[in-house]
Amino acid sequence: QWYQRRVREAVVSTQSTGETDPYWAEEIRSDVIGECGQLGGVVHIHIDKQDPNGCVYLKATNAATANACVNSLQGRWFSGKMIQASYMSTSEYSKKFEGSEYLRDKLER
């Protein structure tokens, strides 16, 4: 599901991989946390291993960081596929990932 860009929101979803390598999720997690960590940080990440498009959901520390993450990830290539990054409303993110609205600590690689 894709949502309108909302700069005030602090969540991002990306679509890129559809990988079959058993370690792809860990590689993506590490890469996304590393990249977005330089931009302000991520407090939650979910890699949907069942989605054939390889959707990754992340919650940034704030709206400015989410904006920077989308701008940084959009159009990049991962495993031969282009990343499509967009915003997701915080209310939808909280419904999808119960309890994520309370997370404040930055994730580490």
C-alpha positions as a Markdown table, in Angstrom:
| # | Residue | x | y | z |
|---|---|---|---|---|
| 1 | Gln | 0.0 | 0.0 | 0.0 |
| 2 | Trp | 1.3 | 3.4 | -0.9 |
| 3 | Tyr | 0.3 | 6.7 | 0.6 |
| 4 | Gln | 0.5 | 10.3 | -0.3 |
| 5 | Arg | 3.7 | 12.1 | 0.6 |
| 6 | Arg | 3.2 | 13.9 | 3.9 |
| 7 | Val | 6.2 | 15.8 | 5.0 |
| 8 | Arg | 4.9 | 16.1 | 8.6 |
| 9 | Glu | 4.8 | 12.3 | 9.0 |
| 10 | Ala | 7.9 | 10.4 | 10.2 |
| 11 | Val | 7.4 | 7.0 | 8.5 |
| 12 | Val | 8.6 | 5.7 | 5.2 |
| 13 | Ser | 7.9 | 2.6 | 3.2 |
| 14 | Thr | 10.2 | 1.3 | 0.4 |
| 15 | Gln | 9.7 | -1.2 | -2.3 |
| 16 | Ser | 12.7 | -2.8 | -3.9 |
| 17 | Thr | 13.8 | -6.3 | -3.6 |
| 18 | Gly | 11.7 | -9.4 | -3.9 |
| 19 | Glu | 14.9 | -11.3 | -3.0 |
| 20 | Thr | 15.2 | -15.1 | -2.6 |
| 21 | Asp | 18.6 | -15.0 | -0.8 |
| 22 | Pro | 18.0 | -16.1 | 2.8 |
| 23 | Tyr | 20.1 | -13.2 | 4.2 |
| 24 | Trp | 18.5 | -10.4 | 2.1 |
| 25 | Ala | 16.4 | -9.2 | 5.0 |
| 26 | Glu | 19.3 | -8.8 | 7.3 |
| 27 | Glu | 21.3 | -7.1 | 4.6 |
| 28 | Ile | 18.5 | -4.6 | 3.9 |
| 29 | Arg | 18.0 | -3.9 | 7.6 |
| 30 | Ser | 21.6 | -3.2 | 8.1 |
| 31 | Asp | 21.9 | -1.0 | 5.0 |
| 32 | Val | 18.7 | 1.0 | 5.8 |
| 33 | Ile | 19.6 | 1.6 | 9.4 |
| 34 | Gly | 23.1 | 2.6 | 8.4 |
| 35 | Glu | 22.0 | 5.0 | 5.7 |
| 36 | Cys | 19.1 | 6.5 | 7.7 |
| 37 | Gly | 21.2 | 6.5 | 10.9 |
| 38 | Gln | 23.5 | 9.1 | 9.2 |
| 39 | Leu | 20.4 | 11.2 | 8.5 |
| 40 | Gly | 18.9 | 11.2 | 12.0 |
| 41 | Gly | 18.0 | 7.7 | 12.8 |
| 42 | Val | 15.3 | 5.0 | 12.7 |
| 43 | Val | 13.3 | 3.8 | 15.7 |
| 44 | His | 11.5 | 0.9 | 14.0 |
| 45 | Ile | 12.0 | -1.1 | 10.9 |
| 46 | His | 10.0 | -4.0 | 9.4 |
| 47 | Ile | 11.0 | -6.0 | 6.4 |
| 48 | Asp | 8.0 | -7.8 | 4.9 |
| 49 | Lys | 9.6 | -11.1 | 3.9 |
| 50 | Gln | 6.3 | -12.4 | 2.4 |
| 51 | Asp | 5.7 | -9.4 | 0.1 |
| 52 | Pro | 6.9 | -10.3 | -3.4 |
| 53 | Asn | 8.1 | -6.7 | -3.9 |
| 54 | Gly | 10.3 | -6.7 | -0.8 |
| 55 | Cys | 8.5 | -3.9 | 1.1 |
| 56 | Val | 10.5 | -2.3 | 3.9 |
| 57 | Tyr | 8.7 | -0.1 | 6.5 |
| 58 | Leu | 10.6 | 2.2 | 8.8 |
| 59 | Lys | 9.8 | 4.9 | 11.4 |
| 60 | Ala | 12.3 | 7.7 | 11.5 |
| 61 | Thr | 13.1 | 9.8 | 14.6 |
| 62 | Asn | 11.2 | 12.8 | 13.2 |
| 63 | Ala | 9.6 | 14.2 | 10.1 |
| 64 | Ala | 12.8 | 15.9 | 8.9 |
| 65 | Thr | 14.7 | 12.6 | 9.1 |
| 66 | Ala | 11.8 | 10.8 | 7.3 |
| 67 | Asn | 12.1 | 13.4 | 4.5 |
| 68 | Ala | 15.8 | 12.9 | 4.3 |
| 69 | Cys | 15.5 | 9.1 | 4.3 |
| 70 | Val | 12.9 | 9.2 | 1.4 |
| 71 | Asn | 15.1 | 11.6 | -0.6 |
| 72 | Ser | 18.2 | 9.4 | 0.1 |
| 73 | Leu | 16.6 | 6.0 | -0.7 |
| 74 | Gln | 14.3 | 7.0 | -3.6 |
| 75 | Gly | 15.7 | 5.8 | -6.9 |
| 76 | Arg | 18.7 | 4.0 | -5.5 |
| 77 | Trp | 19.5 | 0.5 | -6.6 |
| 78 | Phe | 19.5 | -2.6 | -4.4 |
| 79 | Ser | 20.3 | -6.1 | -5.8 |
| 80 | Gly | 19.5 | -4.9 | -9.4 |
| 81 | Lys | 16.2 | -3.3 | -8.5 |
| 82 | Met | 15.3 | 0.4 | -8.1 |
| 83 | Ile | 14.0 | 1.5 | -4.7 |
| 84 | Gln | 10.7 | 3.3 | -4.6 |
| 85 | Ala | 10.3 | 5.2 | -1.3 |
| 86 | Ser | 7.2 | 7.0 | -0.1 |
| 87 | Tyr | 5.6 | 8.3 | 3.1 |
| 88 | Met | 3.0 | 6.5 | 5.1 |
| 89 | Ser | 0.8 | 8.2 | 7.7 |
| 90 | Thr | 1.8 | 7.7 | 11.3 |
| 91 | Ser | -1.7 | 6.5 | 12.2 |
| 92 | Glu | -1.6 | 3.8 | 9.5 |
| 93 | Tyr | 1.9 | 2.8 | 10.6 |
| 94 | Ser | 0.8 | 2.5 | 14.2 |
| 95 | Lys | -2.2 | 0.3 | 13.1 |
| 96 | Lys | 0.1 | -1.9 | 11.1 |
| 97 | Phe | 2.8 | -2.1 | 13.8 |
| 98 | Glu | 1.1 | -1.9 | 17.1 |
| 99 | Gly | 3.2 | -0.2 | 19.8 |
| 100 | Ser | 5.5 | 1.6 | 17.3 |
| 101 | Glu | 4.1 | 5.0 | 18.3 |
| 102 | Tyr | 5.9 | 4.6 | 21.6 |
| 103 | Leu | 9.3 | 3.8 | 20.3 |
| 104 | Arg | 12.0 | 6.6 | 20.7 |
| 105 | Asp | 15.4 | 4.8 | 20.8 |
| 106 | Lys | 17.4 | 4.8 | 17.6 |
| 107 | Leu | 18.2 | 1.4 | 16.2 |
| 108 | Glu | 21.8 | 0.3 | 15.6 |
| 109 | Arg | 23.1 | -1.8 | 12.8 |
